[in-house]
């Protein structure tokens, strides 16, 4: 048992008639209070690195919706920045980074031990939120998986098919694998510090895992995540970990067991009935309402929410979306989802 909080009990394997609930990107642009705080910060990165304001936006959805968990407000690309990559955000287009495409580029990066000076504000945010959360609300820390973070570092931005990363893998495997290995080591240090600061659960986001097939999936998604989890559980034996290899399809099967994760988070491309049959046998499942229902609301939202709860009712389940909530979502629809879950 990881603790008495509801989400921690679910991660320990307990089934609930009313599952615990939180949402990916629950602190974000769909909330007017978030937009006001971000305007106060000036820009996205300034908000990430301001512990007081980052704590404020982390707590906003807890105050509004009483979710069972808060997830720390940060970004998966803070790790590349801490390693020495240039990072900036283009309004309406997303992140941009200086690229890593050679051994020479890799040699310019900092060592894993040197990241904490840059990332200390994130650890301070974790401490602040930990002190302010309601006693029954768990705190989730997170990082991007090495493959997903590497795709941004290689391309310098998000790409629809991760083609630049696949090309580097084919043309210069040594550089590619060196980057994966570096990110694995750095992610262990970063997440360990979040746990020391007060995170009670860790989530590892492999948002682009679905573009890896067969042996590549095992080598560059599953194995690095397995290494991260093993290291974290050696240092922090009582920390539960959620893994999210998004769009893994049939490769979801056995992922939690093979990596040591306590919970598999799933996207909405697979059905709850399939996930119950093939994934919930290994433990807790998190998911998987289509985020579009947060935009459209109505009867369909209620029906799909009830269908998911029913499908997973026989085992441990954390209710969540199949991906992050979008900026055009309606907070009233979020409340409708919560009211439906809690009856």
C-alpha positions in Angstrom: 0.0 0.0 0.0 1.4 3.4 -1.0 -0.8 5.4 1.3 -4.3 6.1 2.3 -5.2 8.7 -0.4 -7.7 7.4 -2.9 -5.5 7.6 -5.9 -2.6 5.9 -4.0 -4.9 3.1 -3.0 -5.9 2.6 -6.7 -2.2 2.5 -7.6 -1.8 -0.2 -4.9 -4.4 -2.3 -6.7 -7.7 -1.4 -4.9 -10.9 -1.1 -7.0 -13.5 1.6 -6.2 -17.1 1.9 -7.3 -16.3 5.6 -7.7 -12.8 5.8 -9.2 -10.3 8.6 -8.4 -10.1 11.2 -11.1 -7.7 13.8 -12.4 -7.0 15.2 -15.9 -3.9 15.5 -18.0 -3.2 19.3 -18.5 -5.8 20.1 -15.9 -4.0 23.3 -15.1 -4.1 25.1 -18.4 -5.6 27.5 -20.9 -9.2 26.2 -20.7 -9.4 27.9 -17.2 -9.9 31.7 -17.0 -7.9 31.8 -13.7 -5.0 30.1 -15.5 -5.0 32.7 -18.3 -5.0 35.5 -15.7 -2.0 34.0 -13.8 -0.1 33.4 -17.0 -0.6 37.0 -18.0 0.8 38.0 -14.7 3.9 35.8 -15.3 4.4 37.3 -18.8 5.1 34.1 -20.8 4.9 30.3 -20.5 8.5 29.7 -19.4 8.5 32.5 -16.9 5.4 30.9 -15.4 7.1 27.5 -15.2 10.1 28.9 -13.4 8.2 31.1 -11.0 7.5 28.7 -8.0 4.7 30.9 -6.5 2.8 31.3 -9.7 3.4 27.7 -10.9 2.1 26.5 -7.5 -0.9 28.8 -8.0 -1.9 27.3 -11.3 -1.2 23.7 -10.1 -3.8 24.3 -7.3 -6.4 26.1 -9.4 -8.1 23.0 -10.8 -8.0 21.4 -7.3 -9.9 24.4 -5.9 -12.4 24.5 -8.7 -13.0 20.7 -9.3 -11.6 18.9 -6.2 -9.7 16.4 -8.3 -8.1 13.5 -6.4 -4.6 14.5 -7.6 -2.7 17.6 -8.6 0.0 17.4 -11.3 2.9 19.8 -10.9 2.8 22.6 -13.5 5.9 22.3 -15.7 6.9 21.1 -19.2 8.7 18.1 -20.5 11.1 20.3 -22.4 12.6 21.9 -19.3 15.1 19.0 -19.2 16.6 19.9 -22.6 16.8 23.5 -21.5 18.5 22.4 -18.2 21.0 20.5 -20.4 21.9 23.6 -22.2 19.6 23.6 -25.3 18.0 26.8 -26.3 14.2 26.7 -25.7 11.5 29.2 -26.6 7.8 29.1 -27.5 6.2 30.5 -30.6 2.6 31.7 -29.8 0.1 29.5 -31.6 2.8 27.1 -32.9 4.5 25.5 -29.8 8.0 24.9 -28.7 11.2 25.5 -30.6 14.7 24.2 -29.6 18.2 24.3 -30.8 18.8 20.9 -32.4 21.0 17.8 -31.6 22.1 16.0 -34.7 25.8 15.0 -34.1 28.3 13.9 -31.5 29.6 17.5 -31.5 26.1 18.8 -30.6 25.9 16.3 -27.7 29.3 17.3 -26.3 28.0 20.9 -25.9 25.3 19.7 -23.4 25.7 19.7 -19.6 26.2 16.6 -17.6 23.2 15.1 -15.6 24.7 16.4 -12.4 24.5 20.0 -13.6 20.8 20.3 -14.3 19.6 21.1 -10.8 20.7 24.7 -10.8 18.3 25.4 -13.7 15.5 23.1 -12.4 15.6 24.2 -8.7 12.5 26.4 -9.2 10.5 23.2 -10.2 11.5 21.5 -7.0 10.5 24.6 -5.0 7.1 24.5 -6.8 6.7 20.9 -5.7 7.4 21.9 -2.1 4.9 24.8 -2.1 2.1 22.7 -3.6 2.8 19.8 -1.2 2.2 22.1 1.7 -1.0 23.6 0.3 -2.8 20.6 -1.1 -5.9 19.3 0.8 -5.0 16.3 2.9 -6.8 13.8 0.6 -5.3 15.1 -2.6 -2.1 13.4 -4.0 0.7 15.2 -5.8 2.0 13.9 -9.1 5.4 14.8 -10.5 6.3 14.0 -14.1 8.8 14.0 -16.9 8.8 13.1 -20.6 10.2 9.8 -21.6 13.6 9.8 -23.3 12.2 8.9 -26.7 9.6 11.7 -26.7 12.0 14.3 -25.4 14.7 13.2 -27.9 12.3 13.7 -30.8 11.9 17.4 -29.9 15.6 17.9 -29.4 16.5 16.3 -32.8 13.8 18.1 -34.8 13.9 21.4 -32.8 10.1 21.2 -32.6 7.2 18.8 -32.5 6.6 16.9 -35.7 3.6 14.8 -36.8 5.6 11.6 -37.5 8.9 12.1 -35.6 10.7 11.7 -39.0 13.9 13.6 -38.0 14.4 11.3 -35.0 13.8 8.2 -37.1 16.3 9.5 -39.7 19.0 10.1 -37.1 18.4 6.6 -35.7 19.1 5.3 -39.2 22.0 7.5 -40.2 23.9 7.9 -36.9 22.8 5.3 -34.3 25.7 6.2 -32.0 24.6 9.8 -31.6 20.9 8.8 -31.3 21.5 6.2 -28.6 23.9 8.5 -26.7 21.1 11.0 -26.5 18.6 8.4 -25.3 21.1 7.3 -22.7 21.8 10.8 -21.5 18.1 11.6 -21.2 17.5 8.4 -19.3 20.1 9.4 -16.7 18.9 13.0 -16.5 15.3 12.0 -16.1 16.2 9.7 -13.2 17.9 12.6 -11.4 15.1 15.1 -12.2 12.3 12.8 -11.0 14.2 11.7 -7.9 14.5 15.4 -6.9 10.7 15.9 -7.4 10.1 12.9 -5.1 12.4 14.4 -2.5 10.5 17.7 -2.7 7.2 16.0 -2.1 5.8 14.3 -5.2 3.8 11.2 -4.1 3.3 9.7 -7.6 5.4 9.9 -10.8 4.1 9.9 -14.3 6.3 9.3 -17.4 4.8 10.6 -20.6 6.0 8.9 -23.8 3.7 10.9 -26.0 5.3 9.7 -29.3 5.7 6.1 -28.4 3.2 5.1 -31.1 5.7 5.9 -33.9 8.1 3.2 -32.7 7.5 -0.3 -33.9 8.5 -3.8 -32.8 12.2 -3.9 -31.6 12.5 -0.1 -31.8 9.6 0.2 -29.3 11.3 -2.1 -26.9 14.7 -0.5 -27.2 13.7 3.1 -27.1 10.4 3.3 -25.2 10.1 0.3 -22.9 13.8 -0.2 -21.9 14.6 3.4 -21.0 11.3 3.7 -19.0 12.2 0.4 -17.3 15.6 1.7 -16.4 14.1 5.0 -15.0 11.5 3.1 -12.9 14.1 0.6 -11.5 16.4 3.4 -10.5 13.6 5.5 -8.9 12.2 2.4 -7.0 15.7 1.6 -5.7 16.0 5.1 -4.3 12.4 5.6 -3.3 10.8 2.1 -2.8 7.3 3.4 -1.9 6.8 5.6 -5.0 4.1 4.5 -7.4 4.7 5.2 -11.1 2.3 5.7 -14.0 3.6 5.0 -17.5 1.9 6.5 -20.6 3.3 5.0 -23.9 0.7 6.9 -26.0 -0.8 5.2 -29.1 1.1 2.0 -28.3 -1.9 0.0 -29.5 -1.1 -3.8 -28.9 2.2 -2.8 -27.5 0.4 -1.6 -24.4 0.0 -5.3 -23.5 2.5 -6.2 -20.7 4.1 -2.7 -20.7 3.4 -2.1 -17.0 4.6 -5.5 -16.0 7.7 -5.3 -18.1 8.7 -1.8 -17.0 7.8 -2.1 -13.3 5.1 0.6 -13.6 2.2 0.4 -11.2 -0.3 1.8 -13.7 -0.7 2.0 -17.4 -2.2 5.2 -18.8 -4.0 4.7 -22.1 -5.1 7.0 -24.9 -8.6 6.9 -26.4 -7.6 5.0 -29.6 -8.3 1.7 -27.7 -11.6 0.7 -26.1 -12.1 0.3 -22.4 -13.3 -3.3 -22.9 -10.1 -4.2 -24.7 -8.0 -2.5 -22.0 -10.0 -4.3 -19.3 -9.3 -7.7 -21.0 -5.6 -7.2 -21.8 -4.2 -4.5 -19.5 -6.2 -4.4 -16.2 -5.2 -8.0 -15.5 -1.7 -6.5 -14.7 -3.0 -3.8 -12.3 -4.3 -0.3 -12.4 -5.4 1.3 -15.7 -5.7 5.1 -16.1 -8.0 6.6 -18.8 -9.5 7.1 -21.2 -12.2 9.6 -22.1 -11.8 11.3 -25.5 -10.8 14.9 -24.7 -13.2 16.2 -27.4 -16.0 15.5 -24.9 -14.7 18.4 -22.8 -15.4 20.6 -25.8 -18.8 19.2 -26.9 -20.3 18.1 -23.5 -23.9 16.9 -23.4 -25.4 13.5 -23.3 -22.5 11.8 -25.1 -20.1 12.9 -22.5 -22.2 11.4 -19.8 -22.7 8.2 -21.7 -19.0 7.7 -22.5 -18.0 8.5 -18.9 -20.4 5.9 -17.6 -19.2 3.4 -20.1 -15.6 3.8 -19.0 -16.5 3.5 -15.4 -18.5 0.3 -16.0 -15.8 -1.3 -18.1 -13.1 -0.9 -15.5 -15.3 -1.4 -12.4 -13.9 -4.9 -11.7 -10.4 -3.7 -11.0 -8.2 -0.7 -10.1 -8.9 2.3 -12.3 -8.0 6.0 -12.3 -10.4 8.0 -14.4 -8.7 10.4 -16.8 -8.8 11.6 -20.4 -7.1 9.8 -23.3 -4.8 12.8 -23.7 -4.5 16.3 -22.4 -7.5 18.6 -22.1 -7.5 21.2 -25.0 -7.6 25.0 -24.7 -11.1 25.2 -26.2 -12.6 22.9 -23.5 -15.5 24.2 -21.4 -15.0 24.1 -17.6 -18.7 23.3 -17.2 -18.2 20.1 -19.2 -15.3 19.1 -16.8 -17.7 19.6 -13.9 -20.3 17.5 -15.7 -17.8 14.7 -16.1 -16.9 14.9 -12.4 -20.6 14.9 -11.3 -21.2 11.9 -13.5 -18.2 10.0 -12.0 -19.2 10.8 -8.5 -22.8 10.2 -9.0 
